[in-house]
Amino acid sequence: MKLLPLGIQTFSDIINGGYLYIDKTGYIPDLVTTHRYAFLSRPRRFGKSLFLSTLHEFFSGNRELFKGLALYDHADWQKYPVLHLDLSDMSTNGFEAFRKSLLRTISSIYEEHGLTPDTDDVADLFSTLIAGLSKKHDKRVVILIDEYDKPITDNIDQPETALLIRDLLRSFFGRMKGNDRHIRFALMTGVSKFAKVSLFSGLNQISDISLDPRYSTLLGYTQDDLESSFSERIPELAQTIDMPKDALLSEIRSWYNGYSWDGKVSLYNPYSILSLFNLGRFENFWYQTGSPSFLYNALKTQNYTPEDLEGLRVESAVLDNIEISELNTAALFFQTGYLSIKEIEYDGVTPLYRLGYPNREVKQSFFRSLFIELLDLKTVSVMSAASAIRDSLRNGKTGKFETILQSLFARIPSILYIEEERYFHSLFMMTMYLCGIESSAEVSTNVGRIDGVLEFDDLLYIIEFKYSQPPEKGLDQILRKKYYERFLNSGKRIVLLGVGITRDTVKIASIEIK
């Protein structure tokens, strides 16, 4: 059984160290012959760095590393000079710190190849380096840029700094256009695709392969990858957590599957799967990698609720670019991996992308981050409150449930308060999901939509929200429209909850259906 390459992003280390490698090399011949300049956007921890490292070894002519892989029998094994830059390694604490860090990195490459820099302008240095490497090795140069956008996203809450860095990168990458005759292939990767950055506006011939169906499974694990490459570990994990194999695979899909860039094939985030088998239990690994706080600010600025994001329909142009000065919520959440393509529909010949949260892990991560940001709580406080809410509802203690909700909602700062029922409805359902309670919002019936349904093994709650009205109004609506009838054969106790919410109070009225 091969070792798990958790945290290892260097292709040669994985191969030489006997680690598990999911073979993606079969995509390389088509990619490097079809495209001269390419850009690929994928969320964090999705294998971008490992793929660039694989390309580095391919273009360095290290064929023996690929023995047993799809690329090994490829005919054209040549050695090219490779310029491989990872901008996530740069200092991003302000514009000048980033500029100096980039300057040092480029200067060190000069020294590595025995070349002499003759300027301290990073864009000019980059241009001269490309031409110098090509001349010295009598070969065109391969350029691989990893995490090009990280210096920008690290400063996204400081627009002036972010714009300065963007302009520097525009000048930096724009020098590739003038060196076209010296370049064999270039691939740039990142999480976000920012509008007006030079690698999109300066390089007119660049191919954005992010939504190209030919490369939809270039990164990430397919279901076949999971079941074949982890075939020995799946039974072990099933035994460890005492769960039948089929049930385990279903649970893994629910937790970690659901990323898609073509609306057809669903993928797993490699980091989450490797972490699952390494730890031997289900956890929220996505949350541990960090959640940018500016996502909440984007929601607030554009008056979105978390529920609004589920089922969004947008055109491809909306997903393509992010403006630093005006963040588009749909594009931002899609490119950072909090939303994925669930289905592609067509309005005539125009594709419309229906978006949704990829899986339980990502949705829970976002809700937890949003809850902490909104209520200014520590993670441990959120999980303690979630446990108390879950226990009170499971045991039918609606009075205690009301008290906990009241204390939580009272923490919402006035500046974040939105006087709309849907805002509190969304916050309430988000809280239930975060608590690990099986919950559904806007449940359709033949007489209307139920605001919320919560389910336990032997207990079911039907909820109606009323803003600035007494909770009895919600209860009356449930009874009048008989929302409970569709659940009478569930075999569960049914409790009706009217939830009355104002800026200052949360009140609950309840009735159990006998």
N, C-alpha and C positions, 0 to 999 in steps of 0.2 A: 504494500500500500504506500503510495507516494506521499511525501510531506505536503502540508498545506502552505502555499506561498503567501500567507497573510502578511501584508505590509511590504512585500517584495515587488518592486516595479522594474527591476532590471532583468531583461530577457536572459542574458548569459548566466546570471546568478541562479535563475530558476532551472535552466537546463543543466548546468554543471552541478548544481546542488541536489539534483534528483527530486525537484519539487513538481507538483502537479501543474500541467500546462494545458489549457483548453485551446486547441489548435485553431487559430484564426489566420494562419499564414496563407491559406488558399485565396484570400481576397487580394493579396498584394500584387500579383502580376497584372490583373485588370486595373487596379487602382493606379499603379505607377505608369501604365502605358496609355490609359484613357485620359488621364488628367496631368497637366503640367503643374498647376497650382491648385491646391485643394484646401478646404476648410471643413472641420468637423466639430460640431458642438454636442457635448454629452454632459450629464450631471457629474458631480464629484464622485470619486471612488468607483468609476465605471470602467477603468482599464485604459484610459487614454495614454497615460505615461508608459505603461507596459507596451502598448502597440507602437508608440514612437521608438521605444528601445528596440523592439523587434525590427522595425524598419532600419534603424541605425546599423544593426548587425547584418541585415540583408545587403544594404548598400556598401557596407565595409567588406563584403565578399566572404564573410565567415560561414561558409556553406556547412561545415561539419556540425555547427550548432543546431542545424535544422534537420539532422538525420532522423528519419521516422516521421517527419512532418510533411504536410502537403506541398510545401515550397521546395523541398529538397531536390526534386527532379526538374525544377525549373531550369530552362536552358541557359538563360542569360545571367550568369554569375560574374559580375564585374565589380571592381573596387573603385569607389568614388570618394572624394573628400566630403566629409559630413560636418555641417554646422548644426549642432544640436543645442538649443537654448531652452532652459526651463525658467520661465519668468516667475514661477512661484518661489524660486530660490532667492529672488531679489528683495532687497529692503524696500518696503512700501510705506514707510513712515514719513510721508510727505514727498513732494515732487523732487526736491534736490537730493534727498536720500536715495530715491529710486534711480535718478539719472546717474549718480556716482556709482551705484551698485552695478548698473548696466555697463557703465564705462569700464569698471574693473574687470567684469566678466569678459567683455570683448577684448580687452587688452591682454588678458591671460591666454586667450585663444591665439592671439598673435605670437606670443612667446612660445606657446606649445608647438607652433608650426615654424618657428624660426623666422618670423616676419617682424618688421619694425613699424609700429604705429607712428604716424606723423601729424596727428591732430588729436584734440580732446573733444571733438564733436562726435557724439556716438553714432549719428546717422552717417556721417562721412566715413567713420571708422568701419562701419558695417559694410558700406559699399566697397571700400578699398579691400576689405578682407575677402569678400566674395571673389572679386577679380584676382586678388593675389593668390588665393588657394587654387583657383582654376588654372592660373598660369603655372604655378609651381608643380602641380600634379598632372598638368596637361589633361585634365578631365573637367567636365562640368561639375558644379557643386550641388550637393543635396542639402536642403535646409529644412530642419525640423524644429518647430516652435511649439513648446508645451505651455499650457495655461497662460496664453497671451493676455487674457483679460483680468488676471488676478490683481495686478497693480491698480486697475481701475475699480474693480468691485471692492477692494479693501478700502477705497476712499470714496465710495458711492455716497456716503452721508456728508461728504465735503465736496460739493460739486465743483468748486473752483480748482481744487487740487486734482480731482478726477479729470477735468477738462484739460488741464496742463499735461497730465500724463497721456491722455488720449492724443493730444496734438504731437507729443514727442514720438509716440508709437506710429502715428500717421507718417511722420517724416522718416522714421526708422525703417518701417516695412516698405514704404514707398520707394526706397532705393533698390528694391528687387527689380522693379520695372526697368530701370536703366541698365541692369545687369542680366537681362533676360538671356543673352547669348552665353552667359557663364553658368546658367542654372539648369540642372537636369530635372529636378523635381523638388517641390516644396509642399509641406503639409503643416498647417497651423491648427492647433486645437485649443478649445477653451470651454467654459461652461456657458458663457453668454456671448451673444453676437451683437456688439454695439454698432449702432449706425455711425457712418462717417469716419470710422477708423480706416486708415489707408489700405489695409489689406483687403478691404472690400471696395473702396472707391478708387484707389490708385491702381490696383491690379485688376483691370477690367475683365481679364480672362479667367479669374479665379472661379473654381467650381465649389459651390457650397453643397456638400454631400450629406448634410445632416438629415434631410428628409428624403434622400434618394433611396428608393426601395431596394436597390441593388446592395446597399450597405446597411440595411436596417438591423442586421444581426452581426455587424462587424465587431461590436463590443457588447459585453453582457453575455449571460448564459441562457441558452434556450432550454426547454424542458428536456430535450434529448441530451443536451450537455449535462444537465443535472443528473439524470437517471443513469447515464453511461459512465461518466467520469467519477461519480460518487457512489457507484453501485455497491462498493464494499462498505462504505460509511453509512449508507441509508439504513440497512438492517441493524447496525450497531446503535445508531441513534434511536431507532424504533424500540430496541430493547432497553436502552438507557431510560427513556421516558415512558416505557410501558404503554406503547401505542401501536396498533396494527400498521403495517407498512403503507397500505392504501390511505388510511386516515392520516398518517404522517405526511405523505406527499400532498394531500389536500390541504393540510395545515400550512405546509411550507409555501404552497401556491398563494394561499390567502395572505400570509404574512409578507412575502418577499417578491412575488411575481407581479407583473402588470405594467412594466415599462414597454412602450411601443413607439416606434417611429414610422410605422406604415399602417397602423390600425388593424393589423392581422396577426403578426407574431408577437407574443408577449415574452418579455425577458426578465431575468433576475439580475439584481445588482451583485456583481462578484464579491464585493466586500461583505455584504450581508450574509451570503451563502457560506463563504469561507469562515466567517465569524461564528455562524450557527454550528457548523461541524467542529470547529475548534473548541468552542465552549461546551457544546453538548446540550444546549437548551435554547429555547426561544427567548429572544430579547430584542429591544428596539436599538439596533446598532446604528441606524441612520441618525437618530437623535444624538448619539455619542459623537458623531463627526461634526456637530455644530449646526446651528440654524441661524442664518443671518437675520438680525432684528429689523433690517429695512423692509423685509417682506410685510411685516405688520403695518409699517408706515404707508406702504403702497396700497394696502387694503383700505386703510383709513382715509387716505387722500382721495381715492376714487370711489369711496362709499360702497365697498363690497363687503359682504359677509362671507364666512367660510363656506356656507351652503351655496352661495352664488357661483362659486368656482366649479362645483360639481355639475357637469353637463354643459359647460360653456361651448358655444359653437363659434368658431372664428375662421377667417380665411388665412391662407399661408402667409400673406404679407404681414399679418398681425404677429405671427410667430417669428418672423425673420429677424427683426431688429429691435434693439432697445436704445432709446435716447437717454443720455445721462440726465438731461435737464427735465425730462418728462417720462418717467418710468411707466411702461404699459404693464398693467397687472397680469394679464393673460400671458404675455411673452415672458415676463419675469418669472412667473411660477412654472411655466413650461420648461424654460431653459435651465432652471435650477433643479428640476426634477420633482417638484412638488405636484405638478400635473403631468399627465401623459396622454397620448392619443388613444382614445377608446374606439373610435370609428371614424372613417372618412366617408362623408356623404358628398353628393354633387348637386350644385345648383346650376343646371345646364352642364357646362364643361368646367365650371369653377369648383375646385374641391373645398369642402367645408370640414374642418376638423372638430370633432366632438371630444372635449377634454374631460378628465376626471382624475381624482387621486389614484395613483398607481396601485396602492395596496394598504393593508392595515398599518404596516410599519411607518410609512411616510405620512399617512393621515394622522396617526397618533402623534408623531413627531411634531408636525405642524401645529396641531391643536395644543399640545403641551407647551410649545414655545410661545404661542399666542396667548395662552392662559397666563403664563408667567409674566409676559410683557404687559398684558392688560391689567393684571391685578397686582403687579409688583411683588410677586411671591418668589420664594426660593423653591427649587425643585422638590426638596423634601417636604415642604409645606403643601405643595400641590398634590403630591402622592398621598400624604396623610389625609387631606380633605377628600380626595377621591375614594380612599378606603372607607371613610366615615359615611360618605354618600351612598356607596354601594351597600354597605351593611344596613343602613337605615331603610333603604328601599327594599332590599331582600327580605327584611323582617317586618315590612309593612308599617314602619314607624314614620308616618308622613309628617308628624309634628317636628320630629328631630330633623328630618330632611329639610323642612321649611326654615328652621333655625340656621342650618349650615349654609343654605343658599343665600339667606339674608346676609350673613356675615361675609360671604364671598363677594356678592354683588355690591355691597356697601364699599368695597375697596376700589371700585372703578373710579379713576380720577375724572373730575368734571370735564377736563379738556378732551377726554376720550369718549365722553357720553354722547350717544346718538338717540334722539327722541323718536324712535320708531319701534313698533312691535316686532318687526322682523329681526332687528338687532338683538333684542333680548331672547327671542325665539332661537336665533342662531347660537347665541352664547349658552343658552340652556342645553340645547342638543349637543353642542360641542363639549360641554361639561360631562354629559352622560357618556359620550363616546370615550372621552379621556378616562372616565372611571371604569372602562372595560365593560360597560353595560350594553347589551345588544339593543340597538336603537335605530329607529327609522323615522324620518321626517316627511311631512307632506304625503301621508299614505292615502291613496285614492279609494273612495267607496262610491256606490251608486248615487249617493246624495251629497257628496262633497269630499273635501280633503281633511283628514285628521292631522292636526298639527304635529303630534308625536306619539310614537308607540315604544314602550320599553318592555323588554322581555327577560324574565328569569326562568329557571327550570320549571317552576310550578306557579308562577305569578306573572301577570301582565298588566301594565299600566297604559291607559288611554288618556292623552293629555290635550287640553285646549288652552291656548294662551290668550290673555286679554290685557292690553296695555291701558293703564289709567282707568281700569274698571275692576269691580270686585271679582274675586275668583269664582263666585257662584254663577256669574254670567257664562263663563266657560263650561262649567258643569251643566248648566241648563242647555247649552248648545249640543253637548254630547248626548244628553238624554233625549232632547227633542228630535235630533236626527238619527238617533239609535246607532251611533258609530260602533257600539259594542257588538252588534248582532253578528258581524262577520267572524268574531272570535269566540262565539259561544260554544263551538265544538272543539276548541283548543285543548280542553281538559285542564285548563289553568284557572286559578282564581283571577278575577278581573276587577281591577280597581280603577275608577274614573277620577282624574285629577283636573280641577280647574285651577289655573295658575294666573293670579292677578299681579301684574308688575307695574310699579311706578318708579320714579327716580329714587325714592327713599325706602320703599318696602317691597317685599316679596310675600304674598299671601297665597295659601293653598287650601282649597276645599276638596274633600274627597268623599266618594261613595263606593262601596263594594257591591258589585252585581251578584246577587244570590242566584 
